Amino acid sequence: MKCPLCLDESPVFYHKDSRREYLQCLRCRLVFVPAQYILSVEQEKAEYDLHQNNENDLGYRKFLSRLLNPMCQLLLPGSKGLDFGCGPGPTLSKMFAELGYQMDIYDPFYFDNDGVFVNKYDFITASEVIEHVRQPHTVLPVLLNMLKMDGLLGIMTKLVLGREEFSCWHYKNDRTHICFYSVDTFSFLEKNYSIEVKSVDNDVIIFKKTASNRG
């Protein structure tokens, strides 16, 4: 069993509940579920189809503003961005657009526009996305390669705090959540992916690309 982020081959047991087992990589500190617990693509989409988020939901907009606001503090007016993993009801991209930013969207289930992968962006957002990604070791380099130099990658995901907290953590109970990050994991990314942390707050982290990423 390899770590899906750094490909280390020596993960250790982390936790087990009534539905799944969880491993942790001692190199990058990612907590993840073994492959046998990962849903099929069809099952995964069926779960996402149940989501009711939409652009007119003020509560959802308030939630997304936790990523929107710190990103806007770092961006130049008119910057071009990509909302990666926007879901069936793109909202964050519309919030950016309302503030004058140029936006593209991508989602492998709902807006599968491969054309975005040849573009270069000033910023990319991934709100509640990376915990679903099966192969972050391939996806993260792709996203970084799509960023211009000094471009920003804004991520929102709840963070692992420790074993005791994990054991009663509601976030792990979503069957589509398969990779769980921590501050230590993001420190690993900073050291190994030519990026630097610009902002960390309330399950939101913003990276700046500092060099051509080679994965």
Buried (B, 14 or more C-beta within 10 A) or exposed (E): EBBBBBEBEEBEEBBEEEEBEBBBBEBBBBBBBEEEEBBEEEEBBEEBEEEEBEBEBEEBBEBBEBBBEBBBEBBEEEBBBBBBBBBBBBBBBBBBBEEEBBBBBBBBEBBEEEEBEEEEBBBBBBBBBBBBBBEBBEBBBEBBBBBBEEBBBBBBBBBBEEEEEBEEBEBBEEBBBBBBBBBEBBEBBBEBBBBEBBBBEEBBBBBBBEEEBEE
